[in-house]
Amino acid sequence: MNEENTSWQYKPDGQKTVPEPRLDGRPPAKSPSQRSAPNSIEWTASEYIEHARGSSWYIVLTIGTVGLAALVYILTKDFFAGAITLILGIIIGIFTMHKPKEMTYRLSSDGFTAGDKQYTFSQFKSFAVIREAGLYSLNLVPIKKFMPIISAYFAAKDEEKIVNLLGQYLAYEERGLDTIERLTRRLRF
């Protein structure tokens, strides 16, 4: 058996092997994991998708909220539960009037930064790229059960750089929009 051409080497107790110098004087070739990759990527995008809502959308919200509050009151005979339903409808209406902020996102070997919030890669188990109707978003899937998925929109031209950098730290997962995301987009929320 020819041992000169084997690519596998035993490394006891995590010892590192030093590559042997080449005869032609050039430095040894780097393995794919050693090749240089972009150290960080930074981009600016909208915090979330802004949907155009006319006055008819708010009229439907008002009718739906009042109808739901009445139904809750009829079923429970509890004035407080009906009032809470009305308050939630008002909060939703106020929230939809806010314009999304422009956020700065950054991916680096230290983790992911969205505005002022910083996350380490150890907080996530995988990532996915969602492509829908010309929009691209990055979804970071958390390890913790009740932590929400972290999303960030990006330009299509940055997809390869983002996937290559994240692929060094997290597993890629094929995903689509979940039920809540599909519902909110359908309701233009």
C-alpha positions as CSV (number, residue, x, y, z in Angstrom):
1,M,0.0,0.0,0.0
2,N,1.4,3.4,-1.0
3,E,1.3,5.7,2.1
4,E,2.6,8.8,0.3
5,N,-0.7,9.6,-1.4
6,T,-3.1,9.1,1.5
7,S,-5.1,12.2,2.4
8,W,-6.2,10.9,5.8
9,Q,-3.8,11.3,8.8
10,Y,-4.3,10.1,12.4
11,K,-4.2,13.0,14.8
12,P,-4.1,11.8,18.4
13,D,-5.6,14.0,21.1
14,G,-6.4,16.8,18.6
15,Q,-2.8,17.4,17.6
16,K,-2.3,19.4,14.4
17,T,-0.3,18.1,11.5
18,V,2.1,20.4,9.8
19,P,2.0,20.1,6.1
20,E,5.3,19.1,4.5
21,P,7.0,21.7,2.3
22,R,6.7,21.3,-1.4
23,L,9.8,20.6,-3.5
24,D,9.1,23.5,-5.9
25,G,9.3,26.0,-3.1
26,R,5.7,27.1,-3.2
27,P,3.6,27.0,0.0
28,P,1.4,23.9,0.4
29,A,-2.1,24.1,-1.1
30,K,-4.9,24.9,1.3
31,S,-7.8,22.5,1.9
32,P,-11.3,23.8,1.2
33,S,-11.8,24.5,4.9
34,Q,-8.6,26.6,5.0
35,R,-9.4,28.7,1.9
36,S,-10.0,32.3,2.6
37,A,-13.7,33.3,2.7
38,P,-15.1,36.8,3.2
39,N,-14.6,37.7,6.8
40,S,-17.8,39.7,7.1
41,I,-20.8,40.9,5.0
42,E,-22.8,44.0,5.8
43,W,-25.9,45.2,4.2
44,T,-28.9,47.5,4.8
45,A,-32.5,46.5,4.2
46,S,-36.0,47.2,5.4
47,E,-36.9,45.7,8.8
48,Y,-40.0,44.1,7.3
49,I,-42.2,44.3,4.2
50,E,-44.4,47.3,4.1
51,H,-47.8,46.5,2.5
52,A,-50.0,49.2,1.0
53,R,-53.2,49.3,2.9
54,G,-56.1,51.5,1.9
55,S,-59.0,52.7,4.0
56,S,-60.9,49.6,3.0
57,W,-58.3,47.4,4.9
58,Y,-58.9,49.5,8.1
59,I,-62.7,49.3,7.6
60,V,-62.5,45.5,7.4
61,L,-60.2,45.4,10.5
62,T,-62.7,47.5,12.4
63,I,-65.7,45.4,11.4
64,G,-63.8,42.2,12.1
65,T,-62.6,43.4,15.5
66,V,-66.1,44.6,16.6
67,G,-67.7,41.3,15.3
68,L,-65.1,39.2,17.1
69,A,-65.5,41.2,20.3
70,A,-69.3,40.7,20.2
71,L,-68.9,37.0,19.5
72,V,-66.5,36.6,22.5
73,Y,-68.9,38.5,24.7
74,I,-71.9,36.4,23.6
75,L,-70.0,33.1,24.1
76,T,-68.4,34.0,27.5
77,K,-70.8,36.6,28.9
78,D,-67.6,38.3,30.0
79,F,-67.4,42.1,29.3
80,F,-63.6,42.1,30.1
81,A,-62.8,39.5,27.4
82,G,-64.8,41.5,24.8
83,A,-63.0,44.7,25.8
84,I,-59.6,42.9,25.5
85,T,-60.5,41.8,22.0
86,L,-61.3,45.4,21.0
87,I,-58.1,46.7,22.5
88,L,-56.1,44.1,20.6
89,G,-57.8,45.2,17.3
90,I,-56.8,48.8,18.1
91,I,-53.2,47.8,18.8
92,I,-53.1,45.9,15.5
93,G,-54.4,49.0,13.7
94,I,-51.9,51.3,15.3
95,F,-49.0,48.9,14.7
96,T,-49.8,48.7,10.9
97,M,-49.5,52.4,10.6
98,H,-45.8,52.4,11.5
99,K,-43.3,52.5,8.7
100,P,-40.5,49.9,8.7
101,K,-37.0,51.1,9.7
102,E,-33.9,50.6,7.6
103,M,-31.7,48.1,9.5
104,T,-28.1,47.4,9.1
105,Y,-27.3,43.6,9.2
106,R,-23.9,42.1,9.6
107,L,-22.6,38.6,9.3
108,S,-19.1,37.8,10.5
109,S,-17.2,35.0,12.3
110,D,-18.4,36.5,15.6
111,G,-22.1,35.9,14.6
112,F,-25.1,37.9,13.2
113,T,-25.9,41.5,14.1
114,A,-29.3,43.1,13.3
115,G,-29.3,46.7,14.3
116,D,-28.2,46.8,17.9
117,K,-28.9,43.1,18.6
118,Q,-26.1,40.6,18.4
119,Y,-26.4,36.8,18.1
120,T,-23.8,34.1,18.2
121,F,-24.0,31.2,15.8
122,S,-24.2,28.8,18.9
123,Q,-27.8,30.2,19.4
124,F,-28.9,28.7,16.0
125,K,-29.2,25.2,14.6
126,S,-29.5,26.0,10.9
127,F,-30.4,28.7,8.4
128,A,-32.6,28.9,5.3
129,V,-33.0,31.3,2.4
130,I,-36.6,32.1,1.5
131,R,-37.2,33.2,-2.1
132,E,-40.7,34.6,-2.7
133,A,-41.9,37.0,-5.4
134,G,-38.5,38.6,-6.0
135,L,-37.8,39.0,-2.3
136,Y,-35.0,37.2,-0.5
137,S,-34.8,36.7,3.2
138,L,-32.4,34.9,5.5
139,N,-34.0,32.9,8.3
140,L,-31.9,31.8,11.3
141,V,-33.6,28.9,13.1
142,P,-32.9,29.0,16.8
143,I,-32.0,26.1,19.1
144,K,-34.3,27.3,21.9
145,K,-37.9,26.3,21.4
146,F,-39.6,29.6,22.2
147,M,-37.1,31.9,20.5
148,P,-38.5,33.3,17.3
149,I,-36.9,32.7,13.9
150,I,-34.6,35.7,13.1
151,S,-35.3,37.1,9.6
152,A,-33.4,39.5,7.5
153,Y,-34.1,40.7,3.9
154,F,-31.2,41.0,1.5
155,A,-30.5,41.7,-2.2
156,A,-30.4,38.8,-4.6
157,K,-26.8,39.6,-5.6
158,D,-25.7,39.0,-2.0
159,E,-27.2,35.5,-1.7
160,E,-24.0,33.5,-2.6
161,K,-21.8,35.5,-0.2
162,I,-24.3,35.1,2.6
163,V,-24.8,31.4,2.1
164,N,-21.0,30.7,1.8
165,L,-20.3,32.6,5.0
166,L,-23.1,31.1,7.0
167,G,-22.4,27.6,5.6
168,Q,-19.1,27.7,7.5
169,Y,-20.9,27.9,10.8
170,L,-24.5,26.5,10.4
171,A,-26.3,23.8,8.5
172,Y,-28.4,24.9,5.5
173,E,-32.0,23.8,5.6
174,E,-34.6,24.0,2.8
175,R,-37.6,25.8,4.1
176,G,-40.6,27.7,2.9
177,L,-42.8,30.2,4.6
178,D,-44.5,28.8,7.7
179,T,-48.2,29.1,8.3
180,I,-48.0,32.3,10.3
181,E,-45.9,34.0,7.7
182,R,-48.2,33.0,4.9
183,L,-51.2,34.3,6.9
184,T,-49.6,37.6,7.6
185,R,-48.6,38.1,4.0
186,R,-52.1,37.2,2.8
187,L,-53.6,39.7,5.3
188,R,-51.0,42.3,4.3
189,F,-49.9,42.6,7.8
